[in-house]
Amino acid sequence: MREAELDSWYEEWRRLGDRVEVLARAAEAAGRSETARLAYLRACSYHRTSGVMLLGHPLDARVVTAHRAQKAAFQAAMRLTQMPVEGVEIPFEGARLPGYLFKPSAAAGHRATVILIGGYDGTCEELYFLTGAAALQRGYNVLAVDGPGQGSALLDHGLTLRVDWENVIAAMIDDLVARPHAPTTSVSLSPQVFPRKQFERFRAEFSSAIASRSPSPPPASSRTRSSQTA
């Protein structure tokens, strides 16, 4: 990789992602499912890294290529996982917000759910690595979604970044509590990169939305947990 050259950055990370994806497919064909799953996840991360430094306006076509490769590798990994994973498309102002609903097991029962939100250059696939896998290991359901200005919502649906994320979060909660196969006892918001003033502005809205939308509102102490921001 040549220092300070974004073309070189993109090409080298793309090649690495492609090479590891070849290994993943070979392992899957040989019946080594766990080896293949982990290789697909590495390829996903490498493809995401290849395009992330190119994100800007006007849109570089390589960002779209990298994003689609990232998504394909991630979904290949999820086909090999033991936990239930559901692709979701959350209705929002006449459009759809794409993402995933993960559950730690297929066992019935109510669980708390963590809603993951990325930053400007984040994707719902990336959120699995940042927080999602750890939350699943601890027994939480996880909802990871590309909001306006992020990932597939931007690149595939043309939804640009906006300030009023309390309305975006409300749509996510509405969709979540309407899913009878994933009953939720409480909701926790985990934003990765969020402006403090904006976070403070909608924190009260978020707490109110959970209380008004939850089918069985839990105690306030567990209902309004939110991650603090920098």
N, C-alpha and C positions, 0 to 999 in steps of 0.2 A: 504494500500500500504506500502510495506516495504522499508525503506529508502535506497537509493543507490543500489537497486537491479533492474536491467533492466527487468528481467523476471516478477517481480511483477508489474512493470510499465506497461508492455505490457498487462498482464492479466487483471488488474483492469480497464484500459481504454477500452480494448476490451469488457469486461463485461458491462461496462456502455453504450458503443455504441450499443451493442446487445439489452440491456434492453430498451433503448430509441427507437430503431427501432421497437421493438414490440409495443410500445405505438403508434408510427407513423402509423403502419399498422392497428391497431385497430381504430384509429381516422379516417383513410381513409375509412375503411369499414363502419363506421357509418355515413359517409358523411360530416365529419368535415374537409374539405379540407385544410383550413388555419392552423388549429392545426396540421394536419398531415404534411404539408409542413415544418413548423418550426421545428417539431420534427425530420424529416428526415435530415434537415440541421444540427441540433445539433449532430445527430448520425454520420453524415459525418465528422464533426470536431473531435469527440471523436475517431473514427476509425483512422483518420489521425494521431492524437496524439499518439495512441498506438504504431504505428510502426516507428515514426520519429526518436526516439533515437536509433533504431537498424540499421539504414542505414549505410552501410559500405561495405568493401570488405574483405572476400568473402560475397556474398549477403545472408542475413538471410531470410529463406523462410517466416518468419512471416511478413516481410516488404511487400512482394507480397500479402499475405493474407489481411493485413490491407489496402493496397492500393485498392484492388478490392472491399472490403467492403465500403471504403470511396466513391469510384466511383459509386457503386450501390445505396448508400443512396442519394448521390447528384443528380443522374439522376432521382430517384424517386421524390425528391423535385421539380425538374425542370418540371416534368410532371404535377405538380399541380400549377405552377406559371401562372400568367396572361400575362406575357411578352413573346415575341417570343424568343425562344432559339433554336439554331441550332448546332448540333454536326458537327465539321469540321475535316478534315484530310488534312493538307497542304503538298503538294508535296515538298520533299527536298532530292536532291541527290539520287534518286531512292527509298527513303523511304517515310514515312508519319509522320507528326507531329500532334498528336491529340489535340483537344481542343474544345472550344465553342465560338460561336458568339452570343452575347446577344444584343437585341434591347430594348429600354425602352418602346416602344409601337409598334403596328402593323401599325400605321399611315404612309402613304407614305411621302417621302421627304428626302432631304439630311441632314446628321448629321455628326458631328465630331466623330472620333473613337479613343478610347484609347486602345493601345496594352499593355497588362499586361505581365510582365516577372517575374518569381520567382527566387529563389536562388537554391543552391545545393540540399536542401531537400524540395523544394517547389513542388506544383502540381497546375495544372490549376484549379482544384476545390477549392483549398485553396485561390487562387487569387480572387475568387468571394467575399469572406469574407474580405480580406485585402483592396481591392480597388474597385472591380467590382460593388458591390451593391451601393456604394456611387456615382460612376460615372453614373450608370443607373438612380439613383434618380435625377441627375442633367441633364438628357437628352442626354447623350452620348451613342453611340454604344460602346460595349466592346468586344474586342477579347482577349481571354485568352488561351494560348497554352503551352503545355509541349514541351520545346525545348530539344536538345540533352543533356543527363545526368539528365533529370528531369522526375518525374512521369511516365506516361505510355510510353513516348518515350524511357526511360531507361528500365523499368521493363517489358514491353510488346514487345518492338521493338529492344531492345539492342543497342540503340544509346547512346554513352557515351559523357561525357562533352568535350567541345572543346573551343578554345580561340576565333576563328573568328566569333563572334556572329553578326557582321555586315552582314555576308552572311545569317545567320538564319533570321535576321530581314527583309532582303530584300525579302526572300521567303514569309514571312508573309504578307508583303505589296503587293507583286505581287498577292497573292491569294485574299487579301482583295479588292483591286481595281477592280478585275475581277468579282466581285459579283454584278450583276445589281440590285438585290433586296435589297442591302444594300449600296446605293450610299454614298460615303464619301467625305466630303468637306475638311477635314484636319485630320492629324494623330498625335497623341501624344504618346510618349513612356513613360511607367511607370515601370522602373525596381525596384524590391524590394531590392535585394541584388546584387550589382555589383561592381567589383574592379574599383577604380577610374581611374587607368591608362588605363584599357581596355575600360571604358566608354569614356574617352577622345579620345582614338584612333579611335573609330568608330562613334563618334558623327557627324563628318563632312560627313561620308559615309551615315549615317542615313538621314541627312537633304537632301543630294543629291538624295538619293533613293526616298524620298517622292516627291521631285520636279519633278523628271523624270518619275515617275510612276503614279502620280495623273492624272485622266482624266481632271480635271479642277483645276489646281494649285491655291490655295488660296494665299493671301498675305504672304510674308515671316514671318511676325510677328506671324501668327497663324499656319504656316506650320511646324515650326521646334521646337515646344515646346517639351521639354524633362525633365523628373524628374532628379534632381541632386542626386548624390550618396554620401555616407559617405566615 
